[in-house]
């Protein structure tokens, strides 16, 4: 170890549990962080500061003004820029010696195996269930531990899955039966992802250095309104979930990991390519934007009706029963809930929802001028 490195890390090297050996393990470690948002920012910041040798960052999203109250690696000049690139630039300023690899793409099963296989540990900082199931299944197949974190309003949780034959994510949630509401929809206190992200970074460091007791088999819950922290035990139960995980890489490649996997029969989830094909092949459509009216960017498409999700129960009659009804929101979560509300009222009508939401749309389908004007 160089003298300059010792000077940088001396406060943690002098810990009896760490020493030179622990610091060298950190410098040799490779950690993949999936998501560079509220959780990913503190995780990346502290892993870089601790001296983790190689860090991978996966995120296709761009920085928005509403991210800045909790995504601490970004500033106002980051708005409109890719999160993975901006996060990489920030952590390189913290520690120029670390190696950073950027994956500015959607994390899907076509890329997951190749990306995860390059790293020792995965830190899950995603914000949707289908990504978590994909992370879990890839990590089980490749025998990689992954550090889980999730946040909701004032509450957060974290644990470590697939560590030394410990429980997996599917031990806790065997199948995706969730109607998820993200921070964009539910709100979140800005300090919460900082707390959970720091805990995730801590678990990653403990796994690398083999210090202390890894949070495997226990889900740590925290409630910032009451400052109550508690553990829930998680048992490994292969008989419960093993048949749900792909048996090999080829099967995983063929899987269709989508938001809310158990979609109702008359709700079809489509991606951006499906949407563009639909808009080109038919003029008989209407797009229902269920975001709040102040949310940006605005859509650059025809036949748009803005009905915020919270108003849909009383305004569903305002939706014309055209051939193709397409629900959209920012990330794809509220649109699924909106579609469910609508089909309960019109149970013979098939509707569409846009997977990954307006955030995944190409530039020509959103009005960038409206977004800039809001800043």
C-alpha positions in Angstrom: 0.0 0.0 0.0 1.3 3.4 -0.9 2.0 6.0 1.8 -0.6 8.3 0.3 -3.2 5.5 0.5 -2.4 4.8 4.1 -2.8 8.5 4.9 -6.2 8.6 3.1 -7.6 5.5 4.9 -5.8 5.6 8.1 -8.9 6.3 10.3 -10.4 3.0 9.2 -7.1 1.1 8.8 -6.3 1.6 12.5 -9.5 -0.2 13.4 -8.3 -3.6 14.8 -10.9 -5.4 12.7 -9.9 -3.6 9.5 -6.1 -3.2 9.3 -4.1 -3.3 6.1 -5.7 -6.6 5.2 -9.2 -5.2 5.2 -8.2 -2.1 3.3 -6.5 -4.2 0.6 -9.7 -6.3 0.3 -11.7 -3.1 -0.3 -9.2 -2.0 -3.0 -9.5 -5.4 -4.7 -13.3 -5.5 -4.5 -15.8 -5.0 -7.4 -19.2 -3.7 -6.4 -22.2 -3.2 -8.8 -24.7 -0.6 -7.8 -28.0 -0.8 -9.6 -29.8 2.5 -9.5 -28.1 5.9 -8.9 -31.1 7.6 -7.2 -31.9 8.3 -3.6 -30.4 5.0 -2.3 -27.6 4.8 -4.9 -26.1 8.2 -4.2 -25.1 7.6 -0.6 -24.1 4.0 -1.4 -21.8 5.2 -4.2 -20.5 8.1 -2.1 -19.4 5.9 0.8 -18.1 3.0 -1.2 -15.9 5.4 -3.1 -14.7 7.1 0.1 -14.0 3.7 1.7 -11.7 2.8 -1.2 -13.7 0.1 -3.0 -11.5 -0.6 -6.1 -14.1 -1.0 -8.8 -17.6 0.3 -8.8 -20.2 -0.3 -11.5 -23.2 2.1 -11.9 -26.4 1.1 -13.7 -29.0 3.8 -14.5 -30.6 4.9 -17.7 -32.6 7.8 -16.1 -31.7 11.5 -16.1 -31.5 13.9 -13.2 -34.7 16.0 -12.5 -35.1 19.0 -10.3 -37.3 17.0 -7.9 -34.4 14.5 -7.4 -32.2 17.1 -5.7 -33.7 17.0 -2.2 -32.5 13.4 -1.7 -30.0 12.5 -4.5 -27.0 14.1 -2.9 -24.4 13.4 -5.7 -26.2 15.8 -8.0 -26.7 19.5 -8.2 -28.6 22.0 -10.3 -26.1 21.7 -13.2 -26.8 17.9 -13.3 -30.4 18.4 -14.4 -31.2 16.7 -17.7 -28.0 14.6 -17.6 -27.7 10.9 -17.2 -27.6 9.8 -13.5 -24.9 7.1 -14.0 -22.5 9.5 -15.7 -23.1 12.3 -13.2 -22.7 10.0 -10.3 -19.5 8.6 -11.7 -18.1 12.1 -12.1 -19.0 13.0 -8.6 -17.5 9.9 -6.9 -14.3 10.2 -9.0 -13.9 13.7 -7.4 -14.2 12.0 -4.0 -11.6 9.3 -4.9 -9.7 9.6 -8.2 -8.0 6.2 -7.8 -11.2 4.1 -8.0 -12.3 2.5 -11.3 -15.8 3.3 -12.3 -17.8 1.6 -15.0 -20.9 3.2 -16.4 -24.0 1.3 -17.7 -26.3 4.0 -18.9 -29.0 1.5 -19.9 -32.1 -0.2 -18.6 -31.2 -3.2 -16.5 -32.9 -6.1 -18.2 -32.4 -9.9 -18.5 -30.6 -9.5 -21.8 -27.8 -7.6 -20.1 -28.0 -8.7 -16.5 -25.9 -11.8 -16.7 -23.0 -10.2 -18.4 -23.0 -7.1 -16.1 -23.5 -8.9 -12.8 -20.9 -11.6 -13.6 -18.2 -8.9 -13.6 -18.7 -8.0 -9.9 -18.4 -9.6 -6.5 -21.4 -8.0 -4.8 -24.6 -6.3 -6.1 -26.2 -3.4 -4.2 -29.9 -3.1 -5.2 -30.8 0.6 -5.2 -33.6 0.1 -7.7 -37.2 1.4 -7.2 -39.4 -1.3 -8.7 -40.2 -4.9 -8.0 -39.5 -6.4 -11.4 -35.8 -5.2 -11.2 -35.5 -6.7 -7.7 -36.7 -10.1 -8.9 -34.3 -10.0 -11.8 -31.4 -9.0 -9.5 -32.4 -11.9 -7.2 -32.6 -14.5 -9.9 -29.3 -13.5 -11.6 -27.5 -13.4 -8.2 -28.9 -16.9 -7.3 -27.7 -18.3 -10.7 -24.3 -16.6 -10.4 -24.0 -17.2 -6.6 -23.5 -13.5 -5.8 -24.7 -11.8 -2.6 -26.9 -8.7 -3.0 -27.6 -5.9 -0.6 -31.3 -4.9 -0.7 -32.8 -1.5 0.3 -36.2 0.0 -0.1 -37.9 3.2 1.1 -41.4 4.5 1.4 -42.4 7.9 2.8 -40.8 7.8 6.3 -40.0 4.1 6.4 -37.1 2.1 5.1 -35.8 -1.5 5.1 -32.6 -3.3 4.3 -31.1 -6.8 4.4 -28.6 -9.0 2.5 -29.9 -11.7 0.3 -28.2 -14.8 -1.1 -25.2 -14.6 1.2 -23.5 -17.9 2.2 -26.6 -20.0 1.5 -28.8 -17.5 3.3 -32.4 -16.4 2.3 -33.1 -14.9 -1.1 -35.5 -12.2 -2.1 -38.0 -14.8 -3.1 -37.9 -16.3 0.4 -39.5 -13.0 1.5 -41.6 -12.3 -1.6 -41.9 -15.5 -3.7 -43.9 -13.9 -6.5 -44.6 -10.4 -7.7 -48.1 -9.6 -6.5 -47.4 -6.0 -5.6 -49.0 -2.9 -6.8 -46.0 -0.7 -6.3 -46.0 3.0 -5.5 -42.7 4.7 -6.0 -41.3 7.9 -4.3 -42.6 9.8 -7.3 -46.1 8.9 -6.3 -46.0 8.4 -2.5 -43.3 11.0 -1.6 -40.3 10.4 0.6 -38.5 12.4 3.3 -35.2 13.4 1.9 -33.0 12.0 4.7 -34.5 8.5 4.5 -32.6 7.2 1.5 -29.5 8.6 3.0 -29.9 6.5 6.1 -30.9 3.3 4.3 -28.2 3.9 1.6 -25.5 4.2 4.3 -26.7 1.0 5.9 -26.4 -0.7 2.5 -22.9 0.6 2.0 -22.0 -0.7 5.5 -23.3 -4.2 4.7 -21.3 -4.2 1.4 -18.1 -3.2 3.3 -18.7 -5.9 5.9 -19.1 -8.5 3.3 -15.9 -7.5 1.5 -13.8 -7.2 4.7 -15.5 -10.1 6.6 -16.0 -7.8 9.6 -18.9 -8.3 12.0 -22.2 -10.0 11.4 -23.8 -9.5 8.0 -27.4 -8.7 7.9 -28.5 -12.0 6.3 -31.6 -13.7 7.5 -32.8 -10.5 9.1 -34.8 -7.6 7.6 -34.0 -4.3 9.3 -37.0 -1.9 9.4 -36.8 1.7 10.4 -39.5 4.3 10.9 -38.1 7.9 11.1 -41.3 9.3 12.5 -40.9 7.2 15.7 -37.2 6.5 15.3 -38.1 2.8 15.8 -35.7 0.2 14.5 -36.6 -3.5 14.5 -35.6 -6.8 12.9 -37.8 -9.4 11.2 -36.3 -12.9 10.8 -36.2 -14.3 7.2 -35.9 -18.0 6.7 -34.5 -19.7 3.7 -37.2 -21.8 2.1 -36.1 -23.3 -1.2 -39.3 -25.4 -1.5 -41.3 -22.1 -1.6 -39.4 -20.4 -4.4 -37.0 -22.6 -6.2 -39.4 -23.5 -9.0 -39.9 -19.7 -9.6 -36.2 -19.0 -10.4 -34.8 -19.8 -13.8 -32.9 -23.1 -13.8 -30.1 -21.8 -16.1 -28.9 -18.7 -18.0 -30.8 -19.6 -21.1 -34.1 -19.7 -19.3 -33.4 -16.4 -17.6 -32.8 -14.8 -21.0 -36.2 -16.0 -22.1 -38.0 -14.7 -19.1 -40.2 -11.5 -19.4 -39.5 -9.4 -16.2 -42.1 -6.7 -16.3 -43.7 -4.4 -13.8 -46.5 -6.2 -11.9 -45.9 -9.6 -13.5 -49.4 -10.8 -12.7 -51.1 -8.3 -15.0 -54.9 -8.6 -15.2 -56.1 -10.3 -18.4 -57.5 -7.2 -20.0 -54.5 -5.0 -19.1 -51.5 -5.3 -21.5 -48.2 -3.8 -20.5 -46.3 -2.5 -23.5 -42.8 -1.1 -24.0 -41.6 2.0 -26.0 -41.3 0.0 -29.3 -44.9 -1.4 -28.8 -46.1 2.1 -28.2 -44.6 3.6 -31.3 -45.9 0.8 -33.4 -49.4 1.3 -31.9 -49.4 5.0 -32.5 -48.2 4.5 -36.1 -50.8 1.8 -37.0 -53.9 3.4 -35.4 -55.3 6.8 -35.0 -58.1 5.5 -32.8 -56.3 5.9 -29.5 -56.2 8.1 -26.4 -53.3 8.5 -23.9 -54.3 9.0 -20.3 -51.5 10.8 -18.4 -52.2 10.0 -14.7 -49.3 12.1 -13.3 -49.9 15.3 -11.3 -50.5 18.2 -13.7 -47.3 19.9 -12.6 -45.0 17.0 -13.5 -42.6 17.3 -16.3 -41.8 16.6 -19.1 -45.1 17.0 -21.0 -45.9 14.6 -23.8 -45.4 15.5 -27.4 -48.2 13.3 -28.8 -51.7 13.6 -30.0 -54.9 12.7 -28.1 -53.7 13.2 -24.5 -56.0 13.4 -21.6 -54.6 14.5 -18.2 -56.4 12.8 -15.2 -54.2 12.5 -12.1 -54.5 9.1 -10.4 -56.2 10.5 -7.3 -59.0 11.9 -9.5 -59.6 8.9 -11.6 -62.3 7.3 -9.4 -64.6 10.3 -10.0 -63.5 11.1 -13.6 -63.3 7.7 -15.3 -66.4 8.5 -17.3 -64.5 11.3 -19.0 -62.4 8.7 -20.8 -63.8 8.0 -24.3 -64.1 4.3 -25.1 -61.9 4.4 -28.2 -60.2 1.3 -29.5 -56.8 1.9 -27.8 -56.7 3.4 -24.3 -53.1 3.8 -23.0 -52.3 4.8 -19.4 -49.0 6.5 -18.7 -47.2 7.9 -15.6 -43.6 8.8 -14.9 -42.1 5.4 -14.1 -45.0 3.0 -14.9 -46.4 2.3 -11.5 -49.4 4.7 -11.2 -50.5 3.8 -14.7 -50.9 0.1 -13.7 -53.1 1.2 -10.7 -55.1 3.5 -13.0 -55.6 0.8 -15.5 -56.9 -1.5 -12.7 -59.4 1.1 -11.6 -60.6 1.7 -15.1 -61.1 -2.0 -16.0 -63.1 -2.5 -12.8 -65.5 0.0 -14.2 -65.3 -1.3 -17.8 -64.6 -5.0 -17.3 -65.0 -5.9 -21.0 -62.5 -3.2 -22.2 -58.8 -4.0 -22.9 -56.4 -1.2 -22.0 -52.6 -0.7 -22.2 -50.0 0.6 -19.7 -46.5 1.8 -20.6 -43.8 -0.2 -18.8 -41.1 2.0 -17.2 -43.2 5.1 -17.9 -42.6 8.4 -19.5 -39.1 8.4 -18.1 -38.2 5.8 -20.7 -39.6 7.6 -23.8 -37.3 8.9 -26.5 -36.9 12.6 -26.9 -39.2 13.0 -29.9 -42.1 11.8 -27.8 -41.7 14.3 -24.9 -41.7 18.1 -25.0 -38.3 19.0 -23.7 -39.1 22.7 -23.9 -41.8 22.3 -21.3 -39.3 20.5 -19.0 -36.7 23.3 -19.4 -39.3 25.9 -18.7 -40.2 24.3 -15.4 -36.6 24.6 -14.2 
